Amino acid sequence: MSTYNQGERVSRISEVTEHDFDELINVWEASVRATHDFLPAADIDWLRPKIRNEYFGMVNLRAYRDEADKILGFVGVAGGNVEMLFIAPATRGQGIGKQLLQHAIEHLGATTVDVNEQNPQAVGFYLHEGFETTGRSELDGQGKPYPLLHMKLKSAA
């Protein structure tokens, strides 16, 4: 477990168990609804059970928890790729995403990420954190018309 001191608040990044999946999916949905305005509600509803019941089990997950053990964000990595990084909307802009990404790079070997091109905040975040665009796909991982930018950590190039 990694511990970070933010002023008086101490938060932790820790492993995730299946017991946490319900809390994770709630963070995922709230985050997606707040940041992925290009996704129709029907697509989010279709993705929710897939993420919860399939995708969480396919990645190495870490959660950022507050002092009350509430999950405020999480990252999932597979094969060196950040497959998911989501932050509770009320806690965006507080450095949680940066800490989770740094943890993923340092402890989970993450060097690449695919980002929805239509999510400029996420694209900007990864550019700011040292990633560069190396390619583009017209379709997302489900074959839907949501273009992805393929990004790689500059220091790993």
C-alpha positions, 0 to 999 in steps of 0.5 A: 500500500502506498500512503500519501499525505495531503496536508492533514488528509492521509489517503492510500492507494491499495489493491482492490478485491472483488468486494470493492467492485460495486463501489468501483462501478459507481465511481466509474459511472459517475466519472463517465457521466461527468466527463464523457458527454459524447457517450449516449446514456444507452452506451453507458448503461450497456457498458456498466455490467461489462465493466463490472462483471468482465473488465475489472477482472482483466486488469490489475486494479488499485484504488485511491481511498480516503481516511474512511476507506471510501474509494475516490478513484481507481486505475486499472493496468494490463500489459503495461497499458492504463486501461482505466483511470477514473476519479469521483467527480467531487474530487477531480482536480485534487491530484488523485488522478496524478497519484494513481497514474504515477503509482501505475507507472512506478509499480504496475509498469504502465507506459501506454494508454488509449484515450477517447479523442472526444475527451479533451480533459483526459487527453490534456491530462495525459499530455501534461503527465508526460505522454505523447500521441503515437497513433489514432484509431477511428473505433474504440475497443468495442468497435463503436465510432469513438476515436481513440488516441494511442499514447505512450510515456515519453520516457518509455519511448 
